[in-house]
Amino acid sequence: MADYTIQLEKIEQAIGILNEQNVDCWMTFVRETEHNADPALPLISPSKMTWHTALIITRSGKKVAIAGRYEVVNFERMGGWDEVISYDASIQPALVDALDRLNVRQIALNYSESDSAADGLSHGMYLTLQRYLAGKPYELISAEDILNHLRGRKTPAEVARIRAAVALTDEIIDRITAYLKPGLTELDIANFIHAEYRKEGVVPSWDPHHCPTVTCGPDSPVGHTSPSADYVTKAGELVRVDQGVILNDYISDIQRVWYLQPKGETTIPQPIQHAFDSVRAAIMAAAEVLKPGVQGCIVDDAARNTIVAAGYPEYQHAVGHHIGRTVHDGSTLLGPRWERYGKKPFDLVEAGNCYTLELGVQVPGYGLVSLEEDVLVTESGIEWLGKPQTEIIIVPV
């Protein structure tokens, strides 16, 4: 039997957020979500939808689901909805009647310029809604701030699932350590990791063509790139893997770095050690200031200033992003004040947020040193969700 614990928790959480923000009503309006999915839907719905569907939650606590005839049973079985309304030819009459009875003024809708996780309402569906509500006194506003809090404040059930995904990823990291040796291509390593995923009955956290991302040596390209057969592990060089799994709908996202130590060598080369120490110091600087009430950009400042002070160039991304149902789970970003990030770096961190902390530097002649940790924000700071990497993982060869 399906478990709707998280959806029911999120619906109740949404009511509280609506009251905090003094917004009358939040509505998720969708159709054919197999190919036009709203990222908010899995938070409150028992399933994907086919016909036009309206999920309405008000700050008074009233919850109404309006769905096509063949999908209303899913909402009835889920529970948590005060009304489940069926329709056949058009959702418009039922939708207008429900909104009239609810007597709301504002309707918050899922669109945003800054946050893709809050931007699920298509332009076509927005135009449809305007046509349905023509002549009505409703004020249509963005639900970005509602979804920022709803996605960001992880419930206990959500945190438990993220912990489980991180724990499994930590186990797979240990298996990678045992597997590594000279002469493996990036593709060999990726195929090994995919085999471990299949063994555990999980799938990658993002596109399987570049989850995992594998970097072997100094010449391998850095970024969201697919593993290649062109780059091979060699003694005296670095291997870096960026990976995660989806377990019970929630994800992990972790990077680790290994050094293939040549026979007879007893220490790690100074350039690698300095890079690792600097990257870890930057992550720890971010962790030190990551707490409720801090702007995301302030956390990024701490890491960015640390890595630059160590003699390395700025990383060209945010130091941290939310994780949850997706690998970039929306809400406040731990990022720089760049136009491409909109207002997300200026929003505030909250207790219950789950973030990555990540950055890396290139070490000429050796490869990429890059770390990524998953953390939970508590009332006073952070908790590591897995085993943070505190030293280079040495693979003797």
C-alpha positions as CSV (number, residue, x, y, z in Angstrom):
1,M,0.0,0.0,0.0
2,A,1.3,3.4,-0.9
3,D,2.8,5.6,1.9
4,Y,1.6,9.2,1.7
5,T,3.2,10.4,5.0
6,I,5.3,13.0,3.3
7,Q,2.5,14.4,1.1
8,L,0.2,14.7,4.2
9,E,3.1,16.4,6.2
10,K,3.6,18.8,3.3
11,I,0.0,19.8,3.0
12,E,-0.1,20.7,6.7
13,Q,3.2,22.5,6.3
14,A,1.7,24.5,3.4
15,I,-1.2,25.7,5.5
16,G,1.2,27.1,8.1
17,I,3.3,28.8,5.5
18,L,0.2,30.4,3.9
19,N,-0.6,31.9,7.4
20,E,3.0,33.1,7.9
21,Q,2.9,34.9,4.6
22,N,-0.7,36.1,4.9
23,V,-1.7,34.5,1.5
24,D,-5.3,33.3,1.1
25,C,-4.7,30.3,-1.2
26,W,-2.1,28.3,-3.0
27,M,-3.1,26.4,-6.1
28,T,-1.2,23.8,-8.2
29,F,-2.8,23.6,-11.7
30,V,-1.5,20.9,-14.0
31,R,-2.3,18.5,-16.9
32,E,-0.5,15.6,-18.7
33,T,2.3,15.7,-16.1
34,E,4.1,12.8,-17.7
35,H,5.6,15.3,-20.2
36,N,4.8,18.6,-18.5
37,A,5.5,18.0,-14.9
38,D,5.2,20.6,-12.1
39,P,8.0,20.1,-9.6
40,A,5.6,20.9,-6.7
41,L,3.2,18.1,-7.6
42,P,4.9,15.2,-5.9
43,L,5.0,17.1,-2.6
44,I,1.2,17.1,-2.3
45,S,-0.3,14.6,-4.9
46,P,-0.6,10.8,-4.8
47,S,0.2,10.4,-8.5
48,K,0.9,12.1,-11.8
49,M,-2.1,13.5,-13.5
50,T,-3.7,13.3,-17.0
51,W,-6.6,15.7,-17.2
52,H,-6.6,19.3,-15.9
53,T,-6.2,19.1,-12.1
54,A,-6.4,21.8,-9.5
55,L,-5.0,21.2,-6.0
56,I,-6.2,24.1,-3.7
57,I,-4.9,24.7,-0.2
58,T,-6.1,27.7,1.9
59,R,-4.7,29.4,4.9
60,S,-7.9,28.6,6.7
61,G,-7.0,24.9,6.4
62,K,-9.5,24.0,3.7
63,K,-8.0,21.6,1.1
64,V,-9.8,20.8,-2.2
65,A,-8.6,18.5,-5.0
66,I,-10.4,18.8,-8.4
67,A,-9.5,16.0,-10.8
68,G,-10.8,14.1,-13.8
69,R,-13.3,11.2,-13.2
70,Y,-10.7,8.5,-13.6
71,E,-8.1,10.0,-11.1
72,V,-10.2,11.2,-8.2
73,V,-10.0,7.8,-6.5
74,N,-6.2,8.4,-6.0
75,F,-6.9,11.5,-3.9
76,E,-9.7,9.7,-1.9
77,R,-7.3,6.9,-1.1
78,M,-4.5,9.3,-0.2
79,G,-6.7,11.1,2.4
80,G,-6.0,14.6,3.7
81,W,-8.3,16.4,1.3
82,D,-11.5,17.9,2.6
83,E,-13.2,17.8,-0.8
84,V,-12.3,15.6,-3.8
85,I,-14.3,16.8,-6.8
86,S,-14.7,14.9,-10.1
87,Y,-15.5,16.4,-13.5
88,D,-15.9,15.2,-17.1
89,A,-16.1,17.7,-19.9
90,S,-14.4,20.7,-18.3
91,I,-12.8,21.6,-15.0
92,Q,-13.9,25.2,-15.3
93,P,-17.3,25.0,-13.6
94,A,-16.1,23.0,-10.6
95,L,-13.0,25.2,-10.3
96,V,-14.9,28.5,-10.3
97,D,-17.5,27.1,-7.9
98,A,-14.9,25.9,-5.5
99,L,-13.0,29.2,-5.5
100,D,-16.3,31.1,-5.0
101,R,-17.2,29.0,-2.0
102,L,-13.7,29.3,-0.5
103,N,-14.1,33.1,-0.8
104,V,-10.4,33.8,-1.4
105,R,-8.8,37.0,-2.7
106,Q,-5.3,36.0,-3.6
107,I,-4.3,32.8,-5.5
108,A,-0.6,31.9,-5.4
109,L,0.5,30.0,-8.5
110,N,3.6,28.1,-9.3
111,Y,5.6,30.5,-11.4
112,S,9.0,32.2,-10.7
113,E,11.8,33.9,-12.6
114,S,14.4,32.8,-10.0
115,D,13.6,29.3,-8.9
116,S,12.9,26.5,-11.5
117,A,11.5,24.3,-8.7
118,A,8.8,26.9,-8.2
119,D,8.1,27.5,-11.9
120,G,5.9,24.5,-12.8
121,L,2.9,26.4,-14.2
122,S,3.2,26.5,-18.0
123,H,2.4,29.6,-19.9
124,G,-0.5,27.8,-21.6
125,M,-2.0,26.7,-18.3
126,Y,-1.7,30.3,-17.0
127,L,-3.6,31.6,-20.1
128,T,-6.2,28.9,-19.5
129,L,-6.6,29.9,-15.9
130,Q,-7.0,33.6,-16.9
131,R,-9.7,32.6,-19.3
132,Y,-11.5,30.5,-16.7
133,L,-11.4,33.2,-14.1
134,A,-12.2,36.2,-16.4
135,G,-14.3,38.7,-14.6
136,K,-13.5,37.2,-11.2
137,P,-11.9,39.4,-8.5
138,Y,-8.9,37.1,-7.8
139,E,-5.4,38.4,-7.6
140,L,-3.0,35.9,-9.2
141,I,0.5,36.0,-7.5
142,S,3.6,34.0,-7.6
143,A,3.9,31.0,-5.1
144,E,7.7,31.3,-5.2
145,D,8.0,32.3,-1.5
146,I,5.5,29.6,-0.4
147,L,7.4,26.9,-2.3
148,N,10.8,28.2,-1.1
149,H,9.7,27.4,2.4
150,L,7.7,24.3,1.5
151,R,10.5,22.6,-0.4
152,G,13.3,23.9,1.9
153,R,11.9,22.9,5.3
154,K,12.4,19.2,5.2
155,T,10.0,17.2,7.4
156,P,11.3,14.4,9.6
157,A,10.2,11.8,7.1
158,E,12.0,13.6,4.3
159,V,15.2,13.9,6.3
160,A,15.1,10.2,7.1
161,R,14.9,9.4,3.4
162,I,17.8,11.7,2.5
163,R,19.9,10.1,5.3
164,A,19.2,6.7,3.9
165,A,20.3,7.8,0.3
166,V,23.5,9.3,1.7
167,A,24.3,6.2,3.7
168,L,23.9,4.0,0.7
169,T,26.1,6.4,-1.4
170,D,28.8,6.2,1.3
171,E,28.8,2.4,1.0
172,I,29.2,2.6,-2.7
173,I,32.1,5.0,-2.3
174,D,33.9,2.4,-0.2
175,R,33.2,-0.1,-3.1
176,I,34.7,2.3,-5.6
177,T,37.8,2.6,-3.4
178,A,38.3,-1.2,-3.5
179,Y,37.7,-1.2,-7.3
180,L,40.1,1.5,-8.4
181,K,43.4,0.7,-10.0
182,P,45.5,2.0,-12.9
183,G,44.3,1.3,-16.4
184,L,40.5,1.9,-15.9
185,T,38.7,4.3,-18.2
186,E,36.2,6.8,-16.9
187,L,33.6,4.7,-18.6
188,D,34.8,1.6,-16.8
189,I,34.4,3.3,-13.5
190,A,30.9,4.7,-14.4
191,N,29.8,1.2,-15.5
192,F,31.0,-0.3,-12.3
193,I,29.0,2.3,-10.3
194,H,25.9,1.8,-12.4
195,A,26.2,-2.0,-11.7
196,E,26.3,-1.2,-7.9
197,Y,23.1,1.0,-8.3
198,R,21.3,-1.9,-10.1
199,K,22.5,-4.3,-7.3
200,E,20.9,-2.0,-4.7
201,G,17.7,-1.4,-6.7
202,V,18.3,2.4,-7.1
203,V,18.8,4.8,-10.0
204,P,21.2,7.8,-10.4
205,S,20.2,11.1,-8.8
206,W,20.4,12.8,-12.2
207,D,20.9,12.0,-15.9
208,P,22.5,8.5,-16.0
209,H,24.7,9.6,-18.9
210,H,26.7,11.8,-16.5
211,C,25.8,10.4,-13.1
212,P,28.3,9.5,-12.1
213,T,30.6,12.2,-13.5
214,V,34.1,10.7,-13.5
215,T,37.4,12.8,-13.8
216,C,40.6,10.9,-14.4
217,G,43.9,12.9,-14.4
218,P,44.7,16.4,-15.4
219,D,43.2,16.5,-19.0
220,S,39.7,15.2,-18.4
221,P,37.1,18.0,-18.9
222,V,35.4,19.3,-15.8
223,G,31.6,19.8,-15.6
224,H,28.4,18.0,-16.2
225,T,30.1,15.7,-18.7
226,S,29.7,12.1,-19.6
227,P,32.4,9.6,-18.6
228,S,34.7,8.9,-21.6
229,A,36.9,6.0,-22.7
230,D,39.6,8.5,-23.7
231,Y,40.8,9.2,-20.1
232,V,42.4,6.4,-18.1
233,T,43.5,6.1,-14.4
234,K,47.2,6.3,-13.9
235,A,49.6,6.0,-11.0
236,G,50.5,9.4,-9.6
237,E,47.2,11.0,-10.7
238,L,43.8,11.8,-9.2
239,V,40.4,10.3,-9.7
240,R,37.3,12.3,-8.8
241,V,33.7,11.0,-8.8
242,D,30.5,13.0,-8.5
243,Q,27.4,10.8,-7.9
244,G,24.2,10.1,-6.0
245,V,21.3,7.8,-5.8
246,I,17.5,8.1,-5.6
247,L,16.2,6.0,-2.8
248,N,12.5,6.1,-1.8
249,D,12.1,9.3,-4.0
250,Y,14.9,11.2,-2.2
251,I,18.4,11.8,-3.4
252,S,22.1,12.1,-2.3
253,D,24.8,14.1,-4.1
254,I,28.4,13.5,-3.1
255,Q,31.9,14.0,-4.6
256,R,35.0,12.2,-3.5
257,V,38.6,12.3,-4.7
258,W,41.3,9.5,-4.7
259,Y,45.0,9.5,-5.3
260,L,46.6,6.5,-7.0
261,Q,49.8,6.3,-5.1
262,P,52.8,4.8,-7.0
263,K,54.7,2.0,-5.4
264,G,57.5,3.4,-3.1
265,E,55.8,6.8,-2.6
266,T,55.0,7.4,1.0
267,T,53.6,10.9,1.0
268,I,51.0,12.8,-1.1
269,P,52.6,15.3,-3.4
270,Q,52.5,18.8,-1.9
271,P,50.4,20.4,-4.7
272,I,47.6,17.8,-4.2
273,Q,47.7,18.1,-0.4
274,H,47.6,21.9,-0.5
275,A,44.7,21.8,-2.9
276,F,42.8,19.3,-0.7
277,D,43.4,21.2,2.5
278,S,42.3,24.4,0.8
279,V,39.1,22.9,-0.6
280,R,38.2,21.4,2.7
281,A,39.0,24.6,4.5
282,A,36.6,26.5,2.1
283,I,33.8,23.9,2.8
284,M,34.4,24.2,6.5
285,A,34.3,28.0,6.3
286,A,30.9,27.7,4.6
287,A,29.7,25.1,7.2
288,E,30.7,27.5,10.0
289,V,28.3,30.3,8.9
290,L,25.6,28.0,7.6
291,K,22.7,28.4,10.1
292,P,19.1,29.7,10.1
293,G,18.6,33.4,9.3
294,V,21.8,33.8,7.1
295,Q,21.5,34.8,3.5
296,G,22.7,32.2,1.1
297,C,25.2,34.6,-0.5
298,I,26.9,35.0,2.9
299,V,27.6,31.3,3.1
300,D,29.0,31.4,-0.5
301,D,31.2,34.4,0.5
302,A,32.9,32.4,3.2
303,A,33.9,29.6,0.9
304,R,34.8,31.8,-2.0
305,N,37.0,34.1,0.1
306,T,38.8,31.1,1.6
307,I,39.6,29.4,-1.7
308,V,40.8,32.7,-3.2
309,A,43.0,33.4,-0.2
310,A,44.6,30.0,-0.7
311,G,45.8,31.1,-4.1
312,Y,43.1,29.5,-6.3
313,P,40.7,31.1,-8.8
314,E,37.0,31.5,-7.9
315,Y,34.8,28.6,-8.7
316,Q,32.1,29.4,-11.3
317,H,29.1,28.1,-9.5
318,A,27.3,28.2,-6.1
319,V,28.9,26.6,-3.2
320,G,25.7,24.8,-2.2
321,H,22.2,23.9,-3.4
322,H,19.3,22.2,-1.8
323,I,18.8,18.4,-2.1
324,G,15.5,16.6,-1.7
325,R,13.3,15.0,-4.3
326,T,15.6,16.4,-7.0
327,V,19.3,17.1,-7.0
328,H,18.8,20.9,-7.3
329,D,15.7,21.1,-5.1
330,G,15.0,24.8,-5.4
331,S,14.7,27.3,-2.5
332,T,17.5,29.5,-1.0
333,L,20.8,29.0,-2.9
334,L,24.2,29.2,-1.3
335,G,25.5,31.2,-4.2
336,P,27.1,34.4,-5.4
337,R,25.2,37.6,-6.2
338,W,25.0,36.8,-10.0
339,E,22.1,37.7,-12.2
340,R,21.7,34.1,-13.4
341,Y,20.7,33.1,-9.9
342,G,18.0,35.8,-9.5
343,K,17.0,36.5,-5.9
344,K,17.7,33.0,-4.6
345,P,21.1,33.8,-3.1
346,F,19.5,36.7,-1.1
347,D,16.9,34.5,0.6
348,L,17.5,33.1,4.1
349,V,18.6,29.7,5.3
350,E,16.1,27.9,7.5
351,A,16.3,25.0,10.0
352,G,15.4,21.8,8.2
353,N,17.2,22.8,4.9
354,C,19.3,20.0,3.4
355,Y,22.2,21.3,1.3
356,T,25.3,20.2,-0.6
357,L,28.6,22.1,0.1
358,E,30.9,21.7,-2.9
359,L,33.8,23.2,-4.8
360,G,37.0,22.1,-6.4
361,V,40.3,23.2,-7.9
362,Q,42.5,21.9,-10.7
363,V,46.0,20.7,-9.8
364,P,48.2,20.9,-12.9
365,G,49.8,17.5,-13.7
366,Y,47.5,15.6,-11.3
367,G,43.9,16.3,-11.9
368,L,40.8,17.7,-10.0
369,V,40.5,18.0,-6.3
370,S,36.8,18.4,-5.6
371,L,34.6,17.6,-2.6
372,E,30.9,17.7,-2.0
373,E,29.2,17.0,1.3
374,D,25.5,16.7,2.2
375,V,24.4,18.5,5.4
376,L,21.2,19.3,7.4
377,V,20.7,22.7,8.8
378,T,19.8,22.6,12.5
379,E,18.6,25.3,14.9
380,S,22.2,26.2,15.7
381,G,24.3,25.1,12.7
382,I,24.7,22.0,10.6
383,E,24.8,18.3,10.9
384,W,26.8,16.2,8.4
385,L,24.4,13.7,6.8
386,G,27.2,11.3,5.8
387,K,30.9,10.7,6.4
388,P,32.7,13.9,5.3
389,Q,36.0,13.3,3.4
390,T,38.7,14.6,5.7
391,E,41.7,13.4,3.8
392,I,42.7,12.2,0.3
393,I,41.7,8.6,-0.2
394,I,44.9,6.7,-1.1
395,V,44.8,3.8,-3.5
396,P,48.2,2.1,-3.4
397,V,49.3,0.8,-6.8
